[in-house]
Amino acid sequence: MRISIQAVREGLGAVNGTRRMWFVFWFWNLAFALAFAAPVAALLVRNLGHSLYAQEMLAGFDVQWVTEFLLETRGWPAVMLGPLAIVVAAGYLLLSAFLAGGAITVFAAPEPRYVPAAFWQGCGRNFGRLFRLLVYSLPAYAVVMAVNVGLAKLGQWIWRDSMQEKPVVLFGWGRVALVLLLFLFVNMVFDYARIRLVAEDSRKSLRAALGSFRFAWRNLGPASGTYAAVLLLAAALFATYWLLCGLLPRHHLVWLLLVLLVQQAYLIARLGVRLLFFASQTGLYLMLTAPEFR
């Protein structure tokens, strides 16, 4: 636990010293969000702008609004937006892989600091290997989903004739917890695979993935402790944002602008937490692979 706390503390220092990199991530995340939001907003104004119920959209997502939108447009815009959402999601994954190479390059340096030339060089140099790693991660996540489906079918088979609800509910919660832990473990492993590729300047993406499974398992305590500490910070940040947005009214333009500012502040803070994942895990990896720790 001491090593995890040290890694997170040093990660906080590294992220705090590279705050300009936050805004690079913020700019490109905002650009991709607008790429999807702009055509959706145009459809909303076109099809629901005349409706009194359109005012309810200011309060946030609402199922009734979705129903009215589909009835008004007879469903065809939703079908049209499907391919756009897929393209935006795929582009976001590629952007994340591209920026991750630069961020890890910065944090793997002896003295982490944001130097634009080094950052963008790291983005370009590592994009190919991180893209291959992204492809290799898909079967691992597919296995987790298969475990979820398999356990669900197992539960249905065991309690298919049962009249008791409690065992089914407990099994369901246990299945969700196990699948969530597996998902987080796989996510953590591929974080270390990214770090391994960049820190060791390796092009062997598959070997890095397999080696990171071994690294995470052999150092399960400090690796999971570091990951859990940053994850709890992310959860606390989200809870604060959710409570704050729930308290702010949205019936006036001034309040809407304030909500927008809160949302952007949360986005920047969340990107800072993402960088903290990279910084703390990179520091932990370099620490545990140093000669004195082997």
N, C-alpha and C positions, 0 to 999 in steps of 0.2 A: 504493500500500500504506500510505503514511503516513496518508492520509485515512481509510482503513478502520480502522487502529489507533486513531486519534483518536476516531472515531465509537464504536467498541466501548468504549474507556476512558470516554468521557463517558456512554455508555449504562449502564455498570456503576455509575457514580456516581449516575445518575438512578434506577436500580432500587433501589440501596441506600438512597436517600433516600425511597423510597415503599414500604417493607417492609409497611406495614399493608395495602396493596393486594394483596399476595400472599395474605393470609388471606381476602380477599373472593373471589378466584379459587379458593382452596382449598376454601372452604365450598361454593360452588356446584358445583364439580367433584365433591366428595365426595357431595353430595346426589344428583347424577345417577348416580353410580356405585352408590349404595345403591338408587336407584329400579330398577335392573336386577338388582342382586345379591340383594336381599331375596326376590323371588319365585323366583329360581333356587335360593337356599339352602333355601327352604321345600320345593321339589320334591326336592332332594337328600336332605334329612332324611326326608321322607315315603317316598321310594322306595328309598333305600339305607341308611337309618339302621340297619337290622337286619343289614346285611352286614358281615362282618369286613373286607372290602376297602374299606369306607368310611374306615378309618383311613388308607389310602393317599392320600386326598384332601388330607390335611394337608400332604403333601409338594409339592403343586402339581398342575398339569394333567397328565393321563395319558390316552393314547389308549385303553388297556384299560378305564379307568374309564368313558369315554364309551360304549364298546361295551356294557359291563354295564348302564349306565343306559338305553340304548336298548332292550336286550333285556328289561329288567325292566319298562319302561313301554310296550313295543311301539311306541315312536316318537312317540306322540301329544303328549307335553309339548314335544318339540323343535319340532314344528309349531306348537304354541301360542306358544312363546317367540319365533318368528320375527317376528310383527307387533310384539311388545313391543320387540325389538331395533331394528326399523326406527323405531319411535316415539321411543325413547330416543336413537338416533343423530341423527334429525332435530332433536329438541329440543336436543341438545348443540350442533349446528351453529348453531342460532338463539341459544342462550345465548352461544356464542363470539363471534358477530357483535355481540350486545348489549354484552358486556363489553369487546370490542375498542374500541368507540367511546369508552368512558370512559377506557380506558388510554391511547389515542393522544391524547385531549384533554389528559390530564395531562402526557404527555411532550412535547407540542407547545407547552406554555406556556413563556414566557421563563425561569422558574425552576420546573422540574418538582418538584412536591410533591403529596402526596395530600391533597386537600380533598374530603371526602365529597360535599358539595353539588355541586361542579364535576364530580366523577367521575360521579355518577348523572345529572346533567343532560346530560353528554356521551353517556352510554349511551342515554338516551331520544332525544336530538336526532338522533343519527347512526344509529339502528337501521334506519330505513326505507331510507336510501341504501346502508348496508352490506348489507342483505338483498338489494336489487336487484343489488348487485355480486356477491354470492354466487351468484345465479341466472346472471349473465353469465359467471361463472367456469366453470360446468359444461361449456359447449361447448369451452372451451380444454382442460380436462382430458380431455374426450372425444377431442379431436384427438390428444393424447398417447397414449391407449389405442389409437386407430386406427393410429398409427404403429407401436406395439408389435405389433399383430396383423399389419399389413402386412409388417413386416420378418420376422416369424416365417414367414409364408407364402412370402416371397421366399427365405428360407433353405431351406425345404423344397423349393421348386422348383429351386433351383440344385444342391442336393446330393441330389436324390431318388434318383439312381442311383449315388451315390458310395459307395465302400467304405472311405474314410478317415474316421476319427473326429475327428482334430485340427482340420481346418478348420471342422467343424460346431460343435465346442466353442468355438473362438475366436470364431466368428460369434455364437454364443449369448451369450457374455460381452460382446462388443461391443454387441450389441443391448440387453442389460440396462443397460450403462453409459450408452448414449445415451438410452434412455428415462428412466433415473433423472435424468440431467442436464436433460432437457427438463421433467420433472416439477418439479424443484427450481427451474428458471428460471421456470416459470409460477407456482409458489407465491410466489417472490420478487416477481414482477411484481404480483401481486394484493395482496401486502403493501404495496407502494408505492401501489397504487390506493386502499387503505384510508386510508393516511396522507394522500394527496392530498385525498381527500374531506373528511377531518376537519380537516386543517391549513388548507385553503383554504375551509372551510365551503361546499363545493359540493354541489349535489344531482344533478349530472350524472354518474351512475355509469358509464354506457357510455363517455363521453368520458374519464373518469378512468382507466378500464381501458386504452383505446387510448393515452392519453398516457403511462401508466406503462410500456407496452411500449417506447415511444420513449425514455423516461427511462432505463430499465434498459439498453437497447442502447447509448445514447450514453455512459453512465457504467458500462459493463460491468465495468471493472476495480475501481473502489471499491465498486460495488454488490455484485458477486459476492464480493469480498474480505471485506466486512463480513458477508455472509450465511454464507460458509464459516467464518469465525472463530467465530461463535456456534454454527454447526452442529457444529463440532469439539468445542466445549465441551459441547454436548448429548450427543455420542457418548461423550466421556470420562466424563461423569456416569452415563450408562447402563451403561458397562462397569464402573465402580466399584460401582454398585448390584448388577449381576448377579454379580460376583465375591463381594461381601459376602453376598448372600443364599445363594449356593452354599456358603459356608463355615459358615453357621449351621444347627445341627440343628433338627429340628422334631418331636421325639418327646415333648416335654413342654410343658405350658401356659406355663411361664415363657419358654421359647425361642420359642414361637408369639407371645407378646406382644412379645418383642424384634423378631421379624420384622415384626410389624405396625407397630411404631414406625419401623423402618428404611424400610418401604414408604411410610409417611406422610411421613417426612423426604424421601424421594426425590420424592414427588409435589409437595411444596412447592418443592423445589429445581428440579424440572422446570418448574413454573409460573413460577419466577423466571427461568429461561432463556427461556421464552416471552415474558415481559415484556421481557427483554433484546433479543429480536428487535425488538419494537416500539420500544423506547427508542433502540437504536443506529441502526435504519433511519430512524426519524423524525429523529434528529439529522443523519444523513447527507443526507436529503432536504432539510431546511431549510438545511443548509450549502451544498449544490450548487445550490439554487435561489435563494440570496441574490444580490443585485445584483452583488457583486464577483466571483462565480463565473460569471456569465452571459457 
